[in-house]
Amino acid sequence: VQLVESGGGLVQPGGSLRLSCAASGFIFETFHMSWYRQAPGKARELVATSNRLHENILFADSVKGRFTISRDNAKNTVALQMNSLKSEDTAVYYCNARFGVTEYWGKGTLVTVSS
């Protein structure tokens, strides 16, 4: 099983980034796919989930209206489009796959929002 995140980097406040997670080794379409993030010194936070029913849900109030999650079951990928980025969005972003008690994590991609 592999979850490989990409797309992180340094961006100025107000800018945009698109994170992508490529999955392999499991039946992608049956799993809920989520993005989490962990800022320095803080607990890991659930940002958004795209569930098996293709219901895309944003959980963190701080990202509503700015972030969008989407999945492509044909390509086994899930993306997080991040717009109007703020310094407080700086974190390591992790891709997560979950089905019942089975859960997989990627290694994360760093997003730094700074001028």
C-alpha positions in Angstrom: 0.0 0.0 0.0 1.2 3.5 -0.9 -0.1 7.0 -0.5 2.2 9.5 -2.1 1.5 13.2 -1.6 2.9 15.9 -3.9 2.4 19.6 -4.6 3.6 21.2 -1.4 6.0 24.1 -1.3 6.4 27.7 -0.4 3.7 30.1 -1.4 2.9 33.7 -0.5 -0.2 34.7 1.5 -3.2 34.9 -0.8 -1.7 32.3 -3.2 -2.9 28.9 -4.2 -1.5 25.3 -4.2 -2.9 22.0 -5.4 -2.0 19.0 -3.4 -2.3 15.5 -4.9 -2.2 12.1 -3.4 -1.6 9.0 -5.5 -2.8 5.8 -4.0 -1.9 2.2 -4.8 -2.2 -1.3 -3.3 -5.9 -1.2 -2.2 -9.3 -0.8 -3.7 -9.3 3.0 -3.8 -13.0 3.5 -4.6 -14.1 1.7 -1.5 -12.1 3.9 0.9 -12.9 7.3 2.4 -10.1 9.6 1.4 -9.1 12.5 3.6 -6.5 15.3 4.0 -5.2 16.1 7.4 -2.6 18.7 8.5 -0.3 19.2 11.4 1.2 22.6 12.1 4.3 22.9 14.2 3.5 22.3 17.9 -0.1 21.4 17.2 -2.2 18.3 16.9 -3.0 16.7 13.6 -6.2 18.2 12.3 -8.8 16.8 9.8 -9.1 19.2 6.9 -11.4 17.5 4.4 -12.9 14.1 3.4 -14.2 12.7 0.2 -16.2 9.7 1.2 -17.1 6.6 -0.9 -20.3 8.3 -1.9 -18.3 11.1 -3.5 -19.6 13.5 -0.8 -16.9 16.0 -0.4 -16.9 17.4 3.1 -14.7 20.1 4.6 -14.3 19.8 8.4 -12.0 22.6 9.4 -14.0 25.8 9.7 -10.9 27.7 8.9 -10.7 26.4 5.4 -14.3 26.5 4.3 -14.7 28.6 1.2 -11.0 28.4 0.4 -10.2 24.7 0.1 -11.8 22.0 -2.1 -11.3 18.3 -2.1 -11.9 16.1 -5.1 -11.2 12.5 -6.0 -10.7 10.6 -9.3 -11.5 6.9 -8.8 -10.3 6.1 -12.3 -6.8 7.5 -11.5 -6.7 6.5 -7.8 -6.0 10.1 -6.8 -7.4 12.6 -4.4 -6.6 16.3 -4.5 -6.8 19.3 -2.3 -7.1 22.7 -4.0 -6.1 25.4 -1.6 -6.9 29.0 -2.4 -6.4 32.3 -0.6 -3.7 30.7 1.6 -2.9 32.2 4.9 0.1 31.9 7.2 -1.9 29.7 9.5 -2.3 27.2 6.8 1.4 26.4 7.1 1.6 22.7 8.0 2.5 19.2 6.9 -0.4 17.9 4.9 -1.1 14.2 5.0 -3.2 12.0 2.8 -5.3 9.4 4.6 -7.3 6.4 3.4 -9.9 4.7 5.7 -12.3 1.8 5.4 -13.7 0.6 8.7 -10.7 -0.1 11.0 -8.3 -0.2 8.1 -6.3 3.0 7.7 -3.4 4.1 5.7 -1.3 7.3 5.8 1.1 9.0 3.5 4.3 10.6 4.6 3.1 14.1 4.1 4.0 17.2 2.1 5.0 20.5 3.6 3.1 23.6 2.8 4.7 26.9 3.9 2.7 30.1 3.5 5.0 33.1 4.0 6.0 36.3 2.3 
